[in-house]
Amino acid sequence: STQSTWGHFLSVYFFSRPPSPAPRAMSDSTATAHTLASGPFCLINGPLTGADGLLLMYGPVAAYDRLADIPRRRDATENVAYDTVSMIPFSQIQERGFKAHNEGEKILTIRVDAAHNLTVQWLLDSLTATEIALAQREGCDALEFDTERQQYADIIQTIKDDMIGNGEGSSFVTPRKCTGQILEFDRNKALTIFSRLLTNEYGCYWKFCFFDGDTRYFIGASPERHLTVRGGLVEMNPISGTFRKKPANTWAAERDALLAFLRDEKEIDELWMVTDEELKMMAAMCPSGGDIHGPLLKEMGALIHTEYLLSGAHDGTDQVDLLRTSMFAPTVTGSPMGNACACVYSLERHTRSYYSSCILLMGREAGGAEFLDSSITIRTLEFRSTGHVSVRVGATLVKDSVPMEEVAECEAKIAAVLRS
């Protein structure tokens, strides 16, 4: 039955995952605080750190045009070494021959001079209390969407009728953009926003704060791994179905609503369509086959997602070539990939910037073997040093999508990020 099957997968999800490593406090907290107050840095909280840990990396920043330009160190090392962390723009999908708008975005890479394990509590204790206030616009909300709710619903209906209905593809994702202005924005406020995500959101693959040392911060709480390549193993993690929690519900009402969601054919089809597309990528990267684990549930603060975990052994292909093959997840583009990119290119008119691509970490194991890990840049805020902030959010659209329901799903996805 549906209930017994999902009960089995829930038990697998909650009880079979390995324990997280314990975070280690930084020995020289003064030096670390100075790093956060000066040049470029990246903070990551995720499987690498455990729930209570942070990985801090810092070093010089450079901009690159192609994935192959990202510098790599190939010498042996006694311990795990983190070499680079990069923000990859969505337009990098052009390396696969797919269409994408670009308005000057480049790969932004921190070449890691040093990396330290910290605790979340250390960051919380190091911040000065500050208020995060948005500039008010006369007669309008402080945050502005680029499309009104009904306008976005009309776009969804057009996709259903003209693209899915005419066989251009089985699923599509096109985002809605929200912008605002933070008053008196500075580094302390950026880190305060990140700290609120650390304490208020959960169920993420990575929470991260990337500062380019000049004008841009990227602060995200992404539920979805993009690609991991480590020890000869390739892993991906398609996430799609979205259940919106209703805190006002009784426990019984919420349970019944969740079970109805799990039986919903539209949600089942939506997850399977994106998983099928990622399986094509996995087949190209892992010619000897692999494993599928799921469906599973991933609970976050305001949502519960459905997901699969995909893994397989690669054949020795260079990890950057594997990354290129995986660009970018069908959960943020659609399927089939080529048609989806062409269709959203015609719809969107403007760049996606760094939305729906990935933040990429590359390094070496003890002994020198390379690895990479990456998280999809969804639920990600882009800040300018002026205080201008933007965030994009979308939903997977299929033939059974109800436009206003998809609008509501997007608003629920963005809620946790905007609360920060």
Salt bridges, closest charged atoms under 4 A:
ASP65 OD1 - LYS106 NZ 2.36
ASP75 OD1 - ARG364 NH1 3.13
ASP83 OD1 - ARG73 NH1 3.77
ASP83 OD1 - ARG364 NH2 2.79
GLU95 OE1 - ARG66 NH2 3.62
GLU95 OE1 - ARG324 NE 2.78
GLU103 OE2 - HIS350 ND1 3.38
GLU144 OE1 - ARG137 NH1 3.58
GLU235 OE1 - ARG225 NH1 3.62
ASP256 OD1 - ARG255 NE 3.08
GLU267 OE2 - LYS266 NZ 3.45
GLU270 OE1 - LYS266 NZ 2.75
GLU277 OE1 - LYS280 NZ 3.10
GLU299 OE2 - LYS245 NZ 2.59
GLU307 OE2 - ARG17 NH2 3.45
ASP318 OD1 - ARG72 NH2 2.78
ASP321 OD1 - ARG324 NH1 2.73
GLU348 OE2 - ARG352 NH2 2.85
GLU365 OE2 - ARG230 NE 2.45
GLU370 OE1 - ARG72 NH2 2.66
GLU370 OE1 - ARG74 NH1 3.41
GLU382 OE2 - ARG392 NH1 3.90
ASP400 OD2 - LYS399 NZ 3.09
GLU405 OE1 - ARG244 NH2 3.03
GLU406 OE2 - LYS266 NZ 2.87
GLU409 OE2 - LYS413 NZ 2.96
GLU411 OE2 - ARG149 NE 2.70
GLU411 OE2 - ARG176 NH1 3.45
